Amino acid sequence: MSAEHPLEWALDRPMWNALGGPQAALNVGQGNLRRVDPAYGPFAGAEPGHDADLAALVAGGGEVWLVEPHEITPPPGMRLIRSAPLLQMIADGPAPAGADDTDIVALGEADVPEMTALALATEPGPWGPSTWRYGQFFGIRIDGRLAAMAGERMRPATGLAEVSGVCTWPEYRGRGLAARLIRRVMAGQCARGDVPFLHSYAGNASAIRLYETLGFRARRAMVATILGKAE
């Protein structure tokens, strides 16, 4: 995918475009606002020029996450909880070589308690009771325990799919589990004609190096802005 590829624009506002496109069924926002069903997570977005409307999303409490090219200034009625620089990466080259997937298993509803425990302990990103429903997740079990997993999240346009939820219990790190699981997720995405992309915290140099070995390249800097109701 070159810089002039017609899908590139969708990556600049990935959740906004996902909720107005391939994942519109998950949008519970109205008017100038789009918000994913809270069971899937806290992501939201506003029509350009309508950031002030975001306050309506936290009127009853809670928080919203905005993934945009720049930090969002809290409008009246909101406060900044945290912002985090991200690096958006895309794997638009040849499909990665096949992974050894002999012990990789597809995860489903029966695995949700273990998936939730792993995600909440390692914090690969926000996790809700239905986050696993975004797309197919895969895992590796060691001695019966879910040691690591990876899956999918945003689909900002037909032909783009995000690798997400990549996490490993600390005691199982250093075994290459994350790399194998990412390759498995990417293989499924490429098989259906999607170009994989992902977001990494910009300061996570070791993760970025890993993603580069898997065929990802840096596309652009992004920011996750977490907003809540003003105190």
C-alpha positions in Angstrom: 0.0 0.0 0.0 1.6 3.2 -1.1 1.0 6.6 0.5 -1.4 7.3 -2.3 -3.5 4.2 -1.8 -7.2 5.1 -1.6 -7.6 3.4 1.8 -4.9 5.4 3.6 -7.3 8.2 4.6 -9.3 5.7 6.7 -6.3 5.1 9.0 -6.1 8.7 10.1 -9.3 8.3 12.1 -9.6 4.5 12.5 -12.4 4.2 15.0 -14.5 7.0 13.5 -14.3 5.5 10.1 -14.9 2.0 11.4 -18.1 3.0 13.2 -19.3 4.8 10.0 -18.3 1.9 7.8 -17.6 -1.8 8.3 -18.4 -1.8 12.0 -21.4 0.6 11.9 -23.5 -2.0 13.6 -21.5 -1.3 16.8 -22.1 2.4 16.7 -24.4 3.7 19.5 -23.6 7.3 19.0 -26.0 9.8 17.3 -25.7 13.0 15.3 -22.1 14.3 15.3 -20.9 11.5 17.6 -19.9 8.0 17.1 -19.3 5.6 20.0 -18.7 1.9 20.0 -21.1 -0.1 22.1 -19.5 0.2 25.6 -19.4 -3.5 26.0 -16.8 -3.5 23.3 -14.8 -0.7 24.9 -14.6 3.1 25.4 -13.7 4.3 21.9 -15.5 7.3 20.4 -15.1 10.1 18.0 -16.8 13.4 16.9 -17.4 15.0 13.5 -14.6 17.6 12.9 -15.6 20.8 14.6 -17.9 19.1 17.0 -15.6 18.1 19.8 -17.7 20.0 22.3 -20.5 17.4 21.8 -18.2 14.7 23.3 -19.3 15.8 26.8 -22.6 14.2 26.2 -20.9 10.8 26.1 -19.7 11.0 29.7 -22.6 12.9 31.3 -23.4 9.9 33.4 -19.7 9.1 34.2 -17.1 6.8 32.6 -14.5 7.7 30.0 -14.0 7.7 26.3 -10.9 7.0 24.2 -10.2 8.9 21.1 -7.5 7.7 18.7 -6.6 10.6 16.4 -3.6 12.2 14.8 -3.5 14.8 17.6 -4.4 15.1 21.3 -8.0 16.3 21.8 -8.4 19.3 24.1 -11.1 18.6 26.7 -14.2 20.5 25.8 -16.4 22.2 28.5 -17.7 19.5 30.9 -14.8 17.1 30.3 -11.4 16.6 31.8 -8.2 15.0 30.4 -7.6 11.7 32.2 -4.5 10.7 30.2 -3.0 11.0 26.7 -0.5 8.6 25.2 1.5 9.0 22.0 1.0 6.0 19.7 2.8 4.8 16.6 0.5 3.5 13.9 2.1 0.7 11.8 0.9 -1.1 8.7 2.0 -4.3 7.0 1.4 -3.5 3.3 4.2 -5.7 1.9 4.3 -9.4 1.1 2.2 -11.6 3.4 4.3 -12.9 6.3 5.7 -16.5 6.2 3.4 -19.1 7.8 3.8 -19.6 11.5 4.1 -22.8 13.5 0.5 -23.0 14.6 0.4 -26.6 15.9 -0.4 -25.4 19.4 -2.3 -22.2 18.5 -6.0 -22.4 19.2 -9.0 -20.3 18.2 -10.5 -18.7 21.3 -14.2 -18.3 21.9 -16.9 -17.6 24.5 -15.7 -20.4 26.8 -12.3 -18.7 27.0 -13.6 -15.2 27.9 -12.8 -15.4 31.6 -9.1 -16.3 30.9 -8.9 -13.8 28.1 -10.3 -11.1 30.4 -7.9 -11.9 33.2 -4.9 -11.8 30.9 -6.0 -8.5 29.2 -6.7 -6.7 32.5 -3.4 -7.9 34.0 -1.2 -6.9 31.1 -3.2 -3.9 29.7 -2.7 -4.3 25.9 -5.5 -1.7 25.6 -9.0 -1.2 26.9 -10.9 -4.4 27.4 -14.7 -4.9 27.8 -17.0 -7.9 28.1 -17.5 -8.1 24.4 -14.0 -7.0 23.1 -13.3 -10.6 22.1 -16.2 -10.3 19.6 -14.4 -7.7 17.4 -12.9 -10.5 15.5 -11.2 -13.9 15.8 -8.7 -14.2 18.7 -6.1 -16.9 19.0 -4.2 -18.2 22.0 -1.5 -20.5 23.1 -2.0 -22.7 26.2 0.9 -24.0 28.3 0.0 -26.7 30.8 -3.6 -25.9 30.3 -3.3 -22.2 31.0 -3.9 -19.4 28.5 -0.3 -18.0 28.3 -0.7 -15.5 25.4 -3.3 -14.3 22.9 -3.8 -11.9 20.0 -6.8 -10.9 18.0 -8.5 -8.1 16.0 -10.3 -4.8 16.7 -10.8 -1.9 14.3 -11.9 -2.2 10.6 -11.8 1.4 9.4 -12.5 0.4 5.8 -13.1 -2.7 3.8 -9.6 -4.1 3.1 -8.0 -2.9 6.5 -8.0 -4.9 9.7 -6.3 -4.1 13.0 -4.2 -6.6 15.0 -4.9 -6.0 18.6 -5.1 -7.5 22.1 -1.6 -8.9 21.9 -0.5 -9.9 25.4 1.4 -12.6 27.3 1.6 -13.4 31.0 5.0 -12.2 32.2 6.2 -15.7 33.2 5.8 -16.8 29.6 7.5 -13.9 27.8 10.7 -14.4 25.9 9.4 -17.5 24.1 8.2 -15.9 20.9 4.6 -16.5 21.6 3.4 -13.0 20.7 5.2 -13.2 17.3 3.6 -16.5 16.5 0.2 -15.3 17.4 0.5 -12.1 15.4 1.5 -14.1 12.4 -1.5 -16.3 12.8 -3.9 -13.2 13.0 -2.2 -11.6 10.0 -2.5 -14.8 8.0 -6.3 -14.8 8.5 -6.5 -11.2 7.6 -4.4 -11.5 4.4 -6.3 -14.6 3.4 -9.5 -12.6 3.2 -7.8 -9.7 1.4 -7.2 -7.3 4.4 -4.1 -5.3 5.0 -3.0 -5.6 8.7 -2.3 -2.5 10.8 -1.8 -1.9 14.5 -1.0 0.7 17.1 1.9 0.6 19.6 2.6 2.9 22.4 5.3 5.1 20.9 7.7 4.5 23.7 7.6 0.7 23.5 10.7 0.2 21.5 10.9 -3.6 22.0 7.3 -4.1 20.7 8.0 -1.8 17.7 11.1 -3.8 16.8 9.1 -7.0 17.0 6.4 -5.6 14.7 9.1 -4.5 12.2 10.4 -8.1 12.1 6.8 -9.2 11.2 6.6 -6.9 8.2 5.0 -3.7 9.8 6.4 -0.3 9.0 5.7 3.0 10.7 2.9 4.9 9.1 2.3 7.9 11.3 2.2 9.2 14.8 -1.2 9.1 16.6 -2.4 10.0 20.0 -4.8 8.2 22.4 -6.7 10.8 24.4 -8.7 9.6 27.3 -11.4 12.0 28.5 -13.9 11.8 31.4 -16.5 14.0 33.0 -15.2 17.2 34.6 -15.0 17.0 38.4 
